[in-house]
Every structure is written in structure tokens, then in C-alpha cells.
Amino acid sequence: MDYLVSHKKSISIISIKSERGTVKDASAVKDAIDKEIEAGFPNIVIDMHELTFVDSNFLGSLVTGLKHAIKAGGDLRLVGFQQPVKTMFELTRLYNIFRIYEDQNEAIESFSKPEED
């Protein structure tokens, strides 16, 4: 899996540079998240603009990454769903556990706002 990592306002941004998130990419995304947490960046934004497909293994790695981020005192936010990816999150009801945004700036700014119930 190809991805780029950048940092803004002490938040790690992992931009996925692939069209498909599959079983072969699941461990890479989980490792990328864990690496950022270990480097002191527990607040993470995953930019998924280029993904047109995600499978259950890839989704599982995002859930694991979310758990690790929360355990480290941070959070994991998602941005940029194309319609097939959005549909997968709706079918699996994962939109109930992730905070999902349209763009990176909106997700980054959300870290400085109080939590909504």
C-alpha cells in the first residue's frame, strides 16, 4: 500500500495513495498508524480520497488503529469517502464508531473542538 505521512498542528495525516484497500494493505495501514502513535502522534487523520474499494480486513485495521489511538490518549478520524467506500461504512455501521469528515482541514480542526455526544 502506498501512503504519505504529514503533520499539521501535532496531528498525523496518513494519506492513502491506492485505489483499493484490501487484505494485503490491512497490515500496512495498521503499522502506519502504530508508527505514528509511537512517534508521539496519537491524533491521526486517515485521508481516503483515492480509495474506491475497501474490504473487511482493511476496515478491521482501521478499527484496530482507532483502538490503539484511543489507548494512547488520541483519536483517529477519517476523511474523503468516495461513494463505494461510504456505502461499505454504512453497510457495516462503522460510521457509528468513526468521526468522518469531508476534508482534512475539517478533521484537523475537529481535534480542537469539544467532543459532541
C-alpha distances in whole Angstrom, upper triangle without the diagonal:
4,6,10,13,16,20,22,26,24,21,18,15,12,11,8,7,6,9,9,8,9,10,8,5,9,9,7,8,11,11,10,13,15,15,16,19,20,20,23,21,21,21,18,17,14,13,12,14,12,11,14,13,12,14,16,14,11,14,16,13,14,18,17,16,19,21,20,21,24,25,25,27,24,22,19,19,17,18,17,17,18,21,19,17,20,22,20,20,24,24,23,25,22,23,26,24,22,23,22,22,22,21,20,24,25,23,23,27,27,27,30,32,33,32,33,34
4,7,10,14,17,20,23,22,20,16,14,10,9,6,5,6,10,10,10,12,14,12,9,12,12,9,9,13,13,11,14,16,15,16,19,20,20,22,20,21,21,17,16,13,12,12,13,11,11,14,15,14,17,19,17,14,17,18,15,16,19,19,17,20,23,21,21,25,26,25,27,24,22,19,19,17,17,16,17,18,21,20,18,21,23,21,22,25,26,25,26,23,24,27,25,22,23,21,22,21,20,18,22,24,21,22,26,26,26,29,31,33,32,33,35
4,7,10,13,16,20,19,16,12,10,7,5,4,5,8,11,12,11,14,16,14,10,12,13,9,9,12,12,9,11,14,13,13,16,18,17,19,17,18,17,14,12,10,9,10,12,10,11,15,16,15,17,19,17,14,16,18,15,14,18,18,15,18,21,19,19,22,24,22,24,21,19,16,16,14,14,14,16,17,21,20,17,20,23,21,21,24,26,24,25,22,23,25,23,20,21,19,19,19,17,15,18,20,18,18,22,23,22,25,27,29,28,30,32
4,7,10,13,17,16,14,10,8,6,5,7,7,11,14,15,15,18,19,18,14,16,16,12,11,14,13,10,12,15,13,12,15,17,15,17,15,17,16,13,12,10,10,11,13,12,14,18,19,18,21,22,21,17,19,20,17,16,20,20,17,19,22,20,19,22,24,22,23,20,19,16,16,15,14,15,17,19,22,22,20,22,25,24,23,26,28,27,27,24,24,27,24,21,21,19,19,19,16,14,16,19,17,16,20,21,21,23,26,28,28,30,32
4,7,10,14,12,10,7,6,5,6,9,11,14,17,18,17,20,21,19,16,17,16,13,11,13,12,9,10,12,11,9,12,14,12,14,11,14,13,10,10,9,10,13,14,15,16,20,21,20,22,23,21,18,19,20,17,16,19,19,15,17,20,18,16,19,21,19,20,17,16,14,14,14,14,16,18,21,24,24,21,23,26,25,23,27,29,27,27,24,24,26,23,20,20,19,18,19,16,13,15,18,15,14,18,19,18,21,23,26,25,27,30
4,7,10,10,8,6,5,7,8,12,13,17,20,21,20,23,24,23,19,20,20,16,15,16,16,12,12,15,13,10,13,15,12,13,11,13,12,10,10,11,11,14,15,16,18,22,23,23,25,26,25,21,22,23,20,18,21,21,17,18,21,19,17,20,22,19,20,17,16,15,15,15,15,16,19,22,25,26,23,24,28,27,25,28,31,29,29,25,25,27,24,21,20,19,18,18,15,11,13,16,14,12,16,17,16,18,21,24,24,27,29
4,7,6,5,5,6,9,11,14,17,20,23,24,22,25,27,26,22,22,22,19,17,18,17,13,13,15,13,10,12,14,11,11,9,12,10,9,10,12,13,16,18,19,21,25,26,25,27,28,26,23,23,24,21,19,21,21,17,18,21,18,16,18,20,17,17,15,15,14,14,15,15,18,21,23,27,28,25,25,29,28,26,29,31,30,29,26,25,26,24,20,19,19,18,18,15,11,12,15,13,10,13,15,13,15,18,21,22,24,27
4,5,5,7,8,11,13,17,19,22,24,26,24,28,29,28,25,25,24,22,19,20,20,17,16,18,16,13,15,17,14,13,10,13,10,10,10,13,13,17,18,20,22,26,27,26,29,29,28,25,25,26,23,21,23,23,19,19,22,20,17,19,21,18,18,15,15,14,14,15,15,17,21,24,27,28,25,25,29,29,26,29,32,30,29,26,24,26,24,20,18,18,16,17,14,10,10,12,11,8,10,13,11,12,16,19,20,23,26
4,5,8,10,14,16,20,22,25,28,29,27,30,31,31,27,27,27,24,22,22,22,19,17,19,18,14,15,17,15,13,10,12,10,11,12,15,16,20,21,23,25,28,30,28,31,31,30,27,26,27,25,22,24,24,20,19,22,20,17,18,20,17,16,14,14,15,15,17,17,20,23,26,29,31,27,27,31,30,28,30,33,31,30,27,25,26,24,21,18,19,17,19,15,12,11,13,12,8,9,12,10,10,13,16,18,21,24
4,7,10,13,16,19,22,25,27,28,26,29,30,29,26,25,24,22,20,20,19,16,14,16,15,11,11,13,11,9,7,9,8,9,11,14,16,20,22,24,25,28,29,28,30,30,28,25,25,25,23,20,22,21,18,17,19,17,14,16,17,14,13,11,12,13,14,16,17,20,23,27,30,31,27,27,31,30,27,30,33,31,29,26,25,26,23,20,18,19,18,20,17,14,13,15,13,10,11,13,10,11,15,17,18,21,24
4,6,10,13,16,19,22,24,25,23,25,26,26,22,22,21,19,16,17,17,14,12,14,13,9,10,13,11,9,6,8,5,6,7,11,13,16,18,20,21,25,26,24,26,26,25,22,21,22,19,17,18,18,15,14,17,15,12,14,16,13,13,10,10,10,10,13,14,17,20,23,26,27,24,24,27,26,24,26,29,27,26,22,21,22,20,17,15,16,15,17,14,11,11,13,10,7,10,11,9,11,14,16,17,20,22
4,6,10,13,16,18,21,22,20,22,23,23,19,18,18,16,13,14,14,10,9,11,10,7,9,12,10,9,6,8,6,5,6,8,11,14,16,18,19,22,23,21,24,24,22,19,19,20,17,15,17,17,13,13,16,14,11,14,16,14,14,11,11,9,10,12,13,16,18,22,25,25,22,22,26,25,22,25,28,26,25,21,21,22,20,16,15,16,15,17,14,11,12,14,11,9,13,13,12,14,17,19,19,22,24
4,6,10,12,15,18,19,17,20,22,21,17,17,18,15,12,14,14,10,10,13,12,9,12,14,13,13,10,11,9,6,5,6,7,11,13,14,15,19,20,19,21,22,21,18,18,19,16,14,17,17,13,14,17,16,13,16,18,16,17,13,12,10,10,10,10,12,15,18,21,22,19,20,23,22,20,23,26,24,24,20,19,21,19,16,15,14,13,14,11,8,10,12,10,9,13,13,13,15,18,20,20,22,24
4,6,9,12,15,15,14,17,18,17,14,14,14,11,9,11,11,8,8,11,11,9,12,14,14,14,11,12,11,7,6,5,6,9,11,12,13,17,17,16,18,19,18,14,15,17,14,12,15,15,12,13,17,15,13,17,19,17,18,15,13,10,10,10,10,12,14,17,20,20,17,18,22,20,19,22,24,23,23,19,19,21,19,16,15,14,14,15,13,10,13,15,12,12,16,16,16,19,21,23,22,24,26
4,6,9,12,13,12,16,18,17,13,14,15,13,10,13,14,11,11,15,14,13,16,18,17,18,15,16,14,11,8,6,5,6,8,9,10,14,15,15,18,19,18,15,16,18,15,13,17,18,15,16,19,18,17,20,22,21,22,18,16,13,12,10,9,10,12,14,18,18,15,17,20,19,18,22,24,22,23,20,19,22,20,17,16,14,14,14,11,10,13,15,13,13,17,18,18,21,23,25,24,26,28
4,6,8,9,9,12,15,14,10,12,13,11,9,12,13,10,12,15,15,14,17,19,19,20,17,18,17,13,11,7,6,6,8,7,7,11,12,12,15,17,16,12,13,16,13,12,16,17,14,16,19,19,18,21,23,22,23,20,18,14,13,11,11,10,12,13,16,16,13,16,18,17,17,20,22,21,22,19,19,22,20,17,17,15,15,15,14,13,16,18,16,17,20,20,20,24,25,27,26,27,29
4,7,9,10,13,16,14,11,14,15,12,11,15,15,13,15,18,18,17,20,22,22,23,20,21,20,16,14,11,9,8,8,6,8,11,12,13,16,19,18,14,16,19,16,16,19,20,18,20,23,22,22,25,27,26,27,24,22,18,17,14,13,12,13,14,17,16,15,17,20,19,19,23,24,23,24,22,22,25,24,21,21,18,18,17,15,15,18,20,18,19,23,23,24,27,28,31,30,31,32
4,6,7,10,13,12,9,12,14,12,11,15,16,14,16,19,19,19,22,24,24,26,23,23,22,18,16,13,11,9,9,6,6,9,9,10,13,16,15,12,15,17,16,15,19,20,18,20,23,23,23,26,28,27,29,26,23,19,18,15,15,13,13,13,16,14,13,16,18,17,18,21,22,21,23,21,21,25,24,21,22,19,19,18,17,17,21,22,21,22,25,25,26,29,31,33,31,32,33
4,7,10,13,13,11,13,16,15,14,17,19,17,19,22,22,22,25,27,27,29,26,26,24,20,18,14,12,9,9,5,4,5,7,9,12,15,15,12,14,18,17,16,20,21,20,22,25,25,25,27,29,29,30,27,24,21,19,16,15,12,12,10,13,11,11,14,16,15,16,19,20,20,22,20,20,24,23,21,22,19,19,18,18,18,22,23,21,23,26,26,27,30,31,33,32,32,33
4,6,10,10,8,11,14,13,12,15,17,16,18,21,22,22,24,26,27,28,25,25,24,20,18,14,13,10,11,8,5,6,5,6,8,12,12,9,12,15,14,14,17,19,18,20,23,23,23,26,28,28,30,27,24,20,19,16,16,14,12,12,13,11,10,14,14,13,15,18,18,17,20,18,19,22,22,20,21,19,20,19,19,20,24,24,22,24,27,27,28,31,32,33,31,32,32
4,7,8,6,7,11,10,9,12,14,14,15,17,19,19,21,23,24,26,23,22,21,18,16,12,12,9,12,10,7,8,6,4,6,9,8,6,8,11,10,11,14,15,15,17,19,20,20,23,24,25,26,24,21,17,17,14,15,14,12,13,14,12,10,13,14,12,13,17,16,15,18,16,17,20,19,17,19,17,19,19,19,19,23,23,21,23,26,25,26,29,30,31,29,29,30
4,5,5,6,10,10,10,12,15,15,16,18,20,21,22,24,26,27,25,24,24,20,19,16,16,13,15,14,10,11,8,6,5,8,6,5,9,10,10,12,14,15,16,18,20,20,21,24,25,26,28,25,23,19,19,17,18,17,16,16,17,14,12,16,16,13,15,18,17,16,19,17,19,22,20,19,21,20,22,22,23,23,27,27,24,26,29,28,28,32,33,34,31,32,32
4,5,5,8,10,10,11,13,15,16,17,19,21,22,23,25,27,25,24,24,21,21,17,18,16,19,17,14,15,12,9,7,8,5,6,9,10,9,12,14,14,15,18,19,19,21,23,24,25,28,26,23,20,21,19,21,20,19,19,20,17,15,18,18,15,16,20,18,17,20,18,20,23,21,20,23,22,24,25,25,25,29,29,26,28,31,30,30,33,34,35,32,33,33
4,6,7,8,10,11,12,14,16,17,18,20,22,23,24,26,25,24,25,22,21,18,18,16,19,17,14,16,13,11,10,11,9,8,12,12,11,14,16,16,16,19,21,20,22,25,25,26,28,26,24,21,22,20,21,21,20,20,22,19,17,21,21,18,19,23,22,20,23,21,23,25,24,22,25,24,26,26,26,25,29,30,27,28,32,31,30,34,35,36,34,35,35
4,6,5,6,9,10,11,13,14,15,17,19,20,21,23,21,21,21,18,17,14,15,13,16,14,12,14,12,10,10,11,8,7,10,11,9,11,14,14,13,16,18,18,19,22,23,23,25,23,21,18,19,17,18,18,17,18,20,18,15,18,20,17,17,21,21,19,21,19,21,23,21,20,22,21,22,23,22,22,25,26,23,24,28,27,27,30,32,33,31,32,32
4,5,5,6,9,10,11,12,14,16,17,18,20,22,20,19,19,17,16,13,15,14,17,16,13,15,13,10,9,9,6,4,8,8,5,8,11,10,10,13,15,15,16,19,20,20,23,21,19,16,17,15,18,18,17,19,20,18,15,18,19,16,16,20,19,17,19,16,19,21,18,17,20,19,21,23,22,22,25,25,22,24,27,26,25,29,30,31,28,29,30
4,6,5,6,8,10,10,12,14,15,16,18,20,19,18,19,17,17,15,17,16,19,18,16,19,16,13,13,12,9,8,11,10,7,10,12,10,10,14,15,14,16,19,19,19,22,20,19,16,18,17,20,21,20,22,24,22,19,21,23,19,19,23,23,20,22,19,21,23,20,19,22,22,24,25,24,23,26,27,24,24,28,27,26,29,31,32,29,31,31
4,5,5,6,9,10,10,12,14,15,16,19,17,17,18,15,16,13,15,14,17,16,15,18,16,14,14,15,11,9,12,12,9,11,14,12,11,15,16,15,16,19,20,19,22,20,19,16,18,17,18,19,19,21,23,21,18,21,23,20,20,24,24,22,23,20,22,24,21,20,21,21,23,24,23,21,24,25,22,23,26,26,25,28,30,31,29,31,32
4,5,5,6,9,10,11,12,14,15,17,15,15,15,12,12,9,12,11,15,14,13,16,15,12,13,13,11,8,10,10,7,8,11,10,8,11,14,13,13,16,17,17,19,17,15,12,14,13,15,16,16,18,21,19,16,18,20,18,17,21,21,19,20,17,19,21,18,16,18,17,19,20,19,18,21,22,19,19,23,22,21,25,26,27,26,27,28
4,5,5,6,9,10,11,12,14,16,14,13,14,12,13,11,14,14,18,18,16,19,17,14,14,13,11,9,10,9,5,7,9,7,6,9,11,9,11,14,14,14,17,15,14,12,14,14,17,19,19,21,23,21,18,20,22,19,18,21,22,19,20,17,19,20,17,16,18,18,20,22,21,20,23,23,20,20,24,22,21,25,26,27,25,26,27
4,5,5,6,9,10,10,12,14,13,13,15,13,15,13,16,16,20,19,18,21,20,17,17,17,14,12,14,13,9,11,13,10,9,12,13,11,12,16,16,15,18,16,16,14,16,17,19,21,21,24,26,24,21,23,25,22,21,25,26,23,24,20,22,24,20,19,21,21,23,24,23,21,24,25,21,21,25,24,22,26,28,29,27,29,30
4,6,5,6,9,10,11,13,11,12,13,10,12,10,13,14,17,17,17,20,19,17,18,18,15,13,14,14,10,11,13,12,9,12,14,12,12,16,16,15,17,15,15,12,14,14,16,18,19,22,25,23,20,22,25,22,21,25,26,23,24,20,22,23,20,18,19,19,20,22,20,18,21,22,19,18,22,22,20,23,25,27,25,28,29
4,5,5,6,9,10,11,9,9,10,8,10,9,12,14,17,18,17,20,20,17,18,17,15,13,13,13,9,9,11,9,6,9,11,8,8,12,13,11,14,12,11,9,12,12,15,17,19,21,24,23,20,21,24,21,19,23,24,22,22,18,19,20,17,15,16,17,18,20,19,16,19,20,16,16,20,19,17,20,22,23,22,24,25
4,5,5,6,9,10,9,9,11,10,13,13,16,18,21,22,21,24,23,20,20,19,17,15,15,14,11,11,12,10,7,10,10,7,8,12,11,10,13,12,12,11,14,16,19,21,22,25,27,26,23,24,27,24,22,26,27,24,24,20,22,22,19,17,19,20,22,24,22,20,22,23,19,19,22,21,19,22,24,25,23,26,27
4,5,5,6,9,9,10,12,11,14,14,16,18,22,22,21,25,24,22,22,22,19,17,18,17,14,14,16,13,10,13,14,11,11,14,14,12,15,14,14,14,16,17,20,22,24,26,29,28,25,26,29,26,25,28,29,27,27,23,24,26,22,20,21,22,23,25,23,20,22,24,20,19,22,22,20,23,25,26,25,28,29
4,5,5,7,5,7,9,8,11,12,14,17,20,21,21,24,24,22,23,23,20,18,18,18,15,14,16,14,10,12,14,11,9,13,13,11,13,11,12,11,14,15,17,20,22,25,28,27,24,25,28,26,24,27,29,26,26,23,23,24,21,18,19,20,20,22,20,17,19,20,17,16,19,19,16,19,22,23,22,25,27
4,5,5,5,5,8,8,12,13,17,19,22,23,23,26,26,23,24,23,21,19,19,18,15,14,15,13,9,11,11,8,7,10,10,7,10,9,10,10,14,16,19,22,23,27,29,29,25,26,29,26,24,27,29,26,26,22,23,23,19,18,18,20,21,23,22,19,20,21,17,16,19,18,16,18,21,22,21,24,25
4,5,7,8,11,12,15,16,20,22,25,26,26,29,28,26,26,25,23,21,21,20,17,16,17,15,12,14,14,10,10,13,12,9,12,12,14,14,18,20,22,25,27,30,32,32,28,29,32,29,27,31,32,29,29,25,26,26,23,21,22,23,25,27,25,22,23,25,21,20,22,22,19,21,24,25,24,27,29
4,6,8,11,12,15,16,19,22,25,25,26,29,29,27,28,27,25,23,23,22,19,18,20,17,14,16,17,13,12,15,15,11,13,13,15,15,18,20,22,25,27,30,33,32,29,30,33,31,29,32,34,31,31,27,27,28,25,22,23,24,24,26,24,21,22,23,20,18,21,21,18,20,23,25,24,28,30
4,6,9,11,14,16,19,22,25,26,27,30,30,28,29,28,26,24,24,23,20,19,19,18,14,15,16,12,10,13,13,9,10,10,13,14,17,19,21,24,27,30,33,33,29,30,33,31,28,31,33,31,30,26,26,27,23,21,21,23,23,25,23,20,20,22,19,16,19,19,16,17,20,21,21,25,27
4,6,7,10,13,16,19,21,23,23,27,27,25,26,26,24,21,21,21,18,16,17,16,12,13,14,11,9,11,12,9,10,8,10,10,13,15,18,21,23,26,29,29,26,26,29,28,25,28,30,28,27,23,23,24,20,18,18,19,19,22,19,16,17,18,15,13,15,16,12,15,18,19,19,22,24
4,6,10,12,16,18,21,23,23,26,26,23,25,24,22,20,19,18,16,14,14,13,10,10,11,8,5,8,9,6,6,4,6,8,11,14,17,20,22,26,28,28,24,25,27,26,23,26,28,25,24,20,20,21,17,15,15,17,18,21,19,16,17,18,14,13,15,14,11,14,16,17,16,19,21
4,7,10,13,16,19,21,21,25,25,22,24,23,22,19,18,19,16,14,14,14,11,10,12,10,7,9,11,9,8,5,5,6,8,11,14,17,19,23,25,26,22,22,25,24,21,24,26,24,22,19,18,19,16,13,12,14,15,17,16,13,14,14,10,9,12,11,8,11,13,14,14,17,19
4,6,10,13,15,18,18,21,21,19,21,21,20,17,16,16,14,11,13,13,9,9,12,11,8,10,13,11,11,8,6,5,6,9,11,14,16,20,22,23,19,19,23,21,19,22,24,22,21,17,17,18,15,12,11,12,13,15,13,11,12,13,9,9,12,11,10,13,15,17,16,18,20
4,6,9,12,14,15,18,18,17,19,20,19,16,15,16,14,11,13,14,11,10,14,14,11,13,16,15,15,11,9,6,5,6,7,10,13,16,19,20,16,16,20,19,17,19,22,20,19,16,15,17,14,11,10,10,10,12,10,7,10,10,7,7,11,10,10,13,15,17,16,18,20
4,6,9,11,11,15,15,13,16,17,16,12,12,14,12,9,12,13,10,11,14,14,12,15,17,17,17,14,11,7,6,5,6,9,11,14,17,17,13,14,17,16,14,18,20,18,18,15,14,17,14,11,11,10,10,11,10,9,12,12,9,11,14,14,14,17,18,20,19,20,22
4,6,8,9,12,14,13,16,18,18,14,14,16,15,12,15,17,14,14,18,18,16,18,21,20,21,17,14,11,9,6,5,6,9,11,15,15,12,13,17,16,15,18,20,19,19,16,15,18,17,13,12,10,9,9,8,7,11,12,10,11,14,15,15,18,20,22,21,22,24
4,6,5,9,10,10,13,15,15,12,12,15,14,11,15,17,15,15,19,19,18,20,23,23,23,19,16,13,11,7,6,5,6,8,11,12,9,10,14,13,12,16,18,17,17,15,14,18,17,13,13,11,10,10,10,10,14,14,12,15,18,17,18,22,22,24,23,23,25
4,6,8,11,12,16,18,19,15,15,19,17,15,18,20,18,19,22,23,21,23,26,26,26,22,19,16,13,10,7,4,6,7,10,11,10,11,14,15,14,17,19,19,20,17,16,20,19,16,15,12,11,9,9,10,13,14,13,16,18,18,20,23,24,26,25,25,27
4,6,9,11,15,18,18,14,15,19,18,16,19,21,19,20,24,24,23,26,28,28,28,25,22,18,16,13,11,8,8,8,11,11,10,13,15,15,16,18,20,20,21,19,19,22,22,19,19,15,15,13,12,13,17,18,17,19,22,22,23,26,27,29,28,28,30
4,6,7,11,14,14,11,12,16,15,14,17,19,18,19,22,23,22,24,27,27,28,24,21,17,16,12,11,9,8,7,10,9,7,10,12,12,13,16,17,17,18,16,16,20,20,17,18,15,15,14,14,15,19,19,18,20,23,22,24,27,28,29,28,28,29
4,7,11,14,15,13,13,17,17,16,19,21,20,21,24,25,25,27,30,30,31,27,24,20,18,14,13,10,8,6,8,6,6,9,11,10,12,15,15,16,18,17,17,21,21,18,19,16,16,15,16,18,21,21,20,23,25,25,26,30,30,32,30,29,30
4,7,10,12,10,11,14,14,14,17,19,19,20,23,24,24,26,28,29,30,27,23,20,18,15,14,13,10,9,9,6,6,9,10,8,11,13,13,14,16,15,16,19,19,18,19,17,18,17,18,20,23,23,21,24,27,26,27,31,31,32,30,29,30
4,7,8,6,7,10,11,11,13,15,15,17,19,20,21,23,25,26,27,24,21,17,16,13,14,13,11,11,11,8,6,10,10,7,9,12,12,12,14,12,14,17,17,15,17,15,17,18,19,20,23,23,21,23,26,25,25,29,29,30,28,28,28
4,6,5,6,9,10,11,13,15,16,17,19,20,21,23,25,26,28,25,22,19,18,16,17,17,14,14,14,11,9,12,12,8,10,13,12,11,14,13,15,18,17,16,19,18,20,21,22,23,26,26,23,26,29,27,28,31,31,32,29,29,29
4,5,5,6,9,10,10,12,14,15,16,18,20,21,23,24,26,24,21,18,18,16,18,18,16,17,16,13,11,13,13,9,10,13,11,9,12,11,14,16,15,15,18,18,21,22,23,24,27,26,24,26,29,27,27,31,31,31,28,28,27
4,5,5,6,9,10,11,12,14,15,17,18,20,21,23,25,23,20,17,18,17,19,19,17,18,19,16,13,16,16,12,13,16,15,12,15,13,16,18,17,16,19,19,22,23,24,24,27,27,24,26,29,27,27,31,31,31,28,29,29
4,5,5,7,9,10,11,13,15,15,17,19,20,21,23,21,18,15,15,13,15,16,14,15,17,14,11,14,15,11,12,15,15,13,15,12,15,17,15,14,17,16,19,20,21,20,24,24,21,23,26,24,24,28,28,29,26,27,27
4,5,5,6,9,10,11,13,14,15,17,19,20,21,19,16,13,13,12,14,15,13,15,15,13,10,12,13,9,9,12,12,9,11,9,11,13,12,11,14,14,17,18,19,19,23,22,19,21,24,22,22,26,26,26,24,24,24
4,5,5,6,9,10,11,12,14,15,17,18,20,18,16,14,15,14,17,18,17,19,19,17,14,15,16,12,11,15,14,11,13,10,13,14,12,12,16,16,19,21,22,22,25,24,21,23,26,24,23,27,27,27,24,25,24
4,5,5,6,9,10,10,12,14,15,16,18,17,14,12,14,13,16,18,17,19,20,18,15,17,18,15,14,17,17,14,15,12,15,16,14,13,16,16,19,21,21,20,23,23,20,21,24,22,22,25,26,26,24,25,25
4,5,5,6,9,10,10,12,14,15,17,14,11,9,10,9,13,15,14,17,18,17,13,14,16,13,11,15,16,13,14,10,12,13,11,9,12,12,15,17,18,17,20,19,16,18,21,19,18,22,23,23,20,21,22
4,5,5,6,9,10,11,12,14,15,14,11,9,11,11,15,17,16,19,20,19,15,16,17,14,12,15,15,12,12,9,11,12,9,9,12,13,17,19,20,19,22,21,17,19,22,19,19,22,22,22,19,20,20
4,5,5,6,9,10,11,12,14,13,12,10,13,14,17,20,19,22,23,22,18,19,20,17,15,18,19,15,16,12,15,15,12,12,15,16,19,22,22,21,24,23,19,21,23,21,20,23,24,24,21,22,22
4,5,5,6,9,10,11,12,11,9,7,10,11,15,18,18,21,23,21,18,19,21,18,16,19,20,17,17,13,15,16,12,11,13,15,17,20,20,18,21,20,16,17,20,18,17,21,22,22,19,21,22
4,5,5,6,9,10,11,9,6,5,8,10,14,17,17,21,22,21,18,18,20,17,15,18,19,16,15,12,13,13,9,8,10,12,15,18,19,17,19,18,15,16,18,16,14,18,19,18,16,17,18
4,6,5,6,9,10,9,8,9,12,14,18,21,21,24,25,24,21,21,23,20,17,20,21,17,17,13,15,14,10,11,13,16,19,22,22,21,23,22,18,19,21,18,17,20,21,20,17,19,19
4,5,5,6,9,9,9,9,13,15,19,22,22,25,27,26,22,23,25,22,20,23,24,20,20,17,18,18,14,13,15,18,20,23,23,21,23,22,18,19,21,19,17,20,21,21,19,21,21
4,5,5,6,5,5,6,10,13,16,20,21,24,26,26,22,22,25,22,20,22,24,21,20,16,17,17,13,12,13,16,18,21,20,18,19,19,15,15,17,16,13,16,18,18,16,18,19
4,5,5,5,5,8,11,14,18,21,22,26,27,27,23,23,25,23,20,22,24,21,19,16,17,16,12,12,13,16,18,22,21,19,21,20,16,16,18,15,13,16,17,16,14,16,16
4,5,7,9,11,15,18,21,25,25,29,30,30,26,26,28,26,23,25,27,23,22,19,20,19,15,15,17,20,22,25,25,23,24,23,20,19,21,19,16,19,20,19,17,19,19
4,6,8,11,15,18,21,25,26,29,31,31,27,27,30,27,24,27,29,25,24,21,22,21,17,16,17,20,22,25,24,21,23,22,19,18,20,18,15,17,19,18,17,20,21
4,7,11,14,17,20,24,25,29,31,31,27,27,29,28,24,27,29,26,24,21,21,20,16,16,16,19,21,24,23,20,21,20,17,16,17,15,12,14,16,15,14,17,18
4,7,10,14,17,20,22,26,28,28,24,24,27,25,22,24,26,24,22,19,18,18,14,13,13,15,17,20,19,17,17,17,13,13,14,12,9,12,13,13,12,15,17
4,7,10,13,17,18,22,24,24,21,20,23,21,18,21,23,20,19,15,15,14,11,9,9,12,14,17,16,14,16,15,11,11,13,11,8,12,13,13,11,14,15
4,7,10,14,15,19,21,21,17,17,20,18,15,18,20,18,17,13,13,13,10,7,8,9,11,14,14,12,14,13,10,10,13,11,10,14,14,15,13,15,17
4,7,11,12,16,18,18,15,14,17,17,13,16,19,17,15,12,11,12,10,6,5,6,8,11,11,9,11,10,7,9,11,9,9,13,13,15,13,14,16
4,7,8,12,14,15,11,11,14,14,11,14,17,15,14,11,10,12,11,7,6,5,6,9,9,9,11,10,7,10,13,11,12,16,16,18,16,16,18
4,6,10,12,14,11,10,14,14,12,15,18,17,16,14,12,15,14,10,9,6,5,5,5,6,10,9,7,10,12,12,13,17,17,19,18,18,20
4,7,10,12,9,9,13,14,12,15,17,18,17,15,13,17,16,13,12,8,7,5,6,8,11,11,10,13,15,15,17,20,20,22,21,21,23
4,6,8,6,6,9,10,9,11,14,15,14,13,11,15,15,13,12,9,8,7,9,12,15,14,13,16,18,17,19,22,22,24,22,22,23
4,6,6,6,9,10,11,12,14,16,16,15,14,18,19,16,16,12,12,10,12,14,17,17,16,19,21,21,23,26,26,27,26,25,26
4,5,5,6,9,10,10,12,14,15,15,13,17,19,17,17,13,14,12,15,18,20,19,19,22,24,23,25,28,27,29,27,25,26
4,5,5,6,9,10,11,12,14,14,14,17,19,17,18,15,16,15,17,19,23,22,21,24,26,25,27,30,29,31,28,27,27
4,5,5,6,9,10,11,12,11,11,15,15,14,15,12,13,13,15,17,20,19,18,21,23,22,23,27,26,27,25,24,25
4,5,5,6,9,10,10,10,9,12,14,12,13,10,11,11,14,16,19,18,16,20,22,20,22,25,24,25,23,22,22
4,5,5,6,9,10,10,10,13,15,14,16,13,15,15,18,20,23,21,20,24,25,23,25,29,27,28,25,24,24
4,5,5,6,8,8,9,13,14,13,15,13,16,16,19,21,24,22,20,24,26,24,25,28,28,28,25,24,24
4,6,5,6,5,6,9,10,9,12,10,13,14,17,19,21,19,17,21,23,20,22,25,24,24,21,20,20
4,5,5,7,6,9,11,11,13,12,14,16,19,21,23,21,19,23,24,22,24,27,25,25,22,20,20
4,6,8,9,11,13,14,16,15,18,19,22,24,27,24,23,26,28,25,27,30,29,28,25,24,22
4,5,8,9,11,12,15,14,18,19,22,23,26,24,22,25,27,24,25,28,27,27,23,22,21
4,5,6,8,10,12,12,16,18,21,22,24,22,20,23,24,21,23,26,24,24,20,19,17
4,5,5,6,10,10,14,16,18,19,22,20,17,20,22,19,20,23,22,22,18,17,17
4,6,5,7,7,11,13,16,17,19,17,15,18,19,16,18,21,19,19,16,15,14
4,6,8,10,13,16,19,20,21,18,16,19,20,17,18,21,19,18,15,13,12
4,7,9,13,16,18,18,20,18,15,18,19,15,16,19,18,17,13,13,12
4,6,10,13,15,15,17,14,11,14,16,13,13,17,16,16,13,13,13
4,7,11,12,12,14,11,8,11,12,9,11,14,13,13,11,10,12
4,7,9,10,12,10,8,11,13,10,12,15,15,16,14,13,15
4,6,7,9,6,6,10,11,9,12,14,14,16,15,14,16
4,7,9,7,8,11,12,12,15,17,17,19,18,18,20
4,6,6,7,9,10,11,14,16,16,19,19,19,21
4,5,5,6,9,10,11,14,15,18,18,19,22
4,5,5,6,9,10,12,13,16,17,18,21
4,6,5,6,9,11,11,14,14,15,18
4,5,5,7,10,10,13,13,14,17
4,5,6,8,10,13,13,15,19
4,5,6,7,11,12,14,17
4,5,5,8,9,10,14
4,6,8,9,11,15
4,7,9,12,15
4,6,9,12
4,6,10
4,7
4
